[in-house]
Amino acid sequence: MGEQPIYTTRAHVFQIDPSTKKNWVPASRQSVTVSYFYDSSRNSYRIISVDGTKVIINSTITPNMTFTKTSQKFGQWADSRANTVFGLGFASEQLLSKFAEKFQEVKDAAKLARDKSQEKGETLSNHSQESGRETPSNNQASSINGTDDEKISIVTPEAAVLKSENERLKTAVEQSNTNAKKWETELQTLRENNARLVDALQESSANVESWKKQLSVCKEESDTLRQKIADLEAQCNEANQEKQKNAQLSVRVQELEAELQDKEQELENLRKQAEIIPQLMAECESIGTKLQAAETKNKDLEGRISGLQTDIDDSRQKQGNMKGELKKFMDILDWQNRRASRVQAGTLQTRC
């Protein structure tokens, strides 16, 4: 249009879905410039927004338009000429309030411009009617004075001017009447469209309240799910700790089982060694028998006692040493058995 914008801001632009009249359809992928302009050629005010080379808003502001804030950062207005509802999403509540204030100012200016235009039209109409009434009187005055030739020579210039002015005013009145009928038709159409848009706006407001309630319910469900997730994470941490304890216990059980196997092997070795004891006992008994036989023979062979006394003493000494070693071996075997029993009992308790 060539004029400088009255006010400029940035916002996300939406339009109401023409099919459902409920859902908002984004008109821009990102925030775009939205400006107020004054169209001097049409004496009107417009809201214009361009996304690249595409005009997404070209709305002429009329006195019956209303800008409604539906949330802290969102506002909308109905354009009956475009047969749609525009919505703007701002980055802050301050930007929305500033845009709403400017909308009211521009709407008041549009109303003032319309009133002035109507007053001008009424003035032209009244002037045309007065000129029409004055023309016959002038003709009558001219016919009273002088002859026909004189009347022609005197009246013609003024009559021509008045006639031309009268024709021009008649044309203006006819045009004004035509425009009035056109405006009445357009006004009726605008009223009907406005009624439909008001219904759509009310329905949209109701939908906004419904969406707010749904959003509140979703937030509550989200908080509940977050709490459940936190509880599950705590339970998982406890389960991980139990797994670590079980792993440590499993390692300890394996160590004890290895220890038990070592002890069992040691016990088996001791058992094998214990199998030699009967042989040693048998040898001791055999030696005792031999000793008794030797003593019997000693009685019979007292003469040989002195010669064999040294052998007997040596044999007794060996027997004593062997019994001492045997006793020590039995004590060790008994101690090993008790120790193996304690280890086995400890292993069973750990497994339980």
Secondary structure as UniProt FT lines:
FT   STRAND          7..16
FT   TURN            18..20
FT   STRAND          24..26
FT   STRAND          32..39
FT   TURN            40..43
FT   STRAND          44..51
FT   TURN            52..53
FT   STRAND          54..61
FT   TURN            63..64
FT   STRAND          67..69
FT   STRAND          74..79
FT   TURN            80..83
FT   STRAND          84..89
FT   HELIX           93..144
FT   HELIX           148..274
FT   HELIX           276..300
FT   HELIX           302..351
//
